[in-house]
Amino acid sequence: MNCTSLLTRVGAFAAGVLLAATAAAQNKPAAPAASTAATNAAAPAIAEKADRLLKEMAAYIGSASAFTFRAYITFDHVLPSGQKLQFTSAEEVVLQRPGRLYVEWNGDLGARLFWYDGKSVTLYDPATVFYASEDAPADIDNMLAQLLPKLNFVPPLADLLYRDPYETVRGNIQYGFDLVRTM
């Protein structure tokens, strides 16, 4: 599959599949879907083609030894009053398996730099002059799994950085459909 074909498939998938709002709104990755059937009594409404596109995209990026991407993110924060505030950001990601990751995030809520060298994770916030470093496992999947419980932080879009992104996000998909028309 060439890069243009992959981007078309990923774009169609991204437009057609909506992830659970809680994980995205809280900037937390979805937990791997080990017990999806047990947690979801009624099966989510996922079109077969949308699920297949998700699997193909996940297999492709999960098998890559290195990749980079830039993402433009828009998200809502719902106030207790019910009012929604919309925020935007841009994120640069550079990943090299098994143990290198760099994330640069700039947006309405500030800027953060995150990097992982296979031995430790480091987070830097230039606006508050905050810098922290912590020992971490030797591979990206284990490091990401420990970030939230140990440090209460996860880089945006971390679900896509796991070796098996399908397993990571599938349990949190509420519904999905394919928006691409065949011509």
Buried (B, 14 or more C-beta within 10 A) or exposed (E): EEEEEBEBBBBBBBEBBEBBEEBBEEBBBBBBBEEBEEEBEEEBEBBEBBBBBBBBBBEBBBEEEEBEEEBEBEBEEEEEEEEEEEEEBEBBBBBBBEBBBBBBBBBEBEBBBBBBEBEEBBBBBEEEEEEEEBEBBEBBBEBBBBBBEEEEBBBBBBBBBBBBBBBBBBBBBEEBBBEBEEE
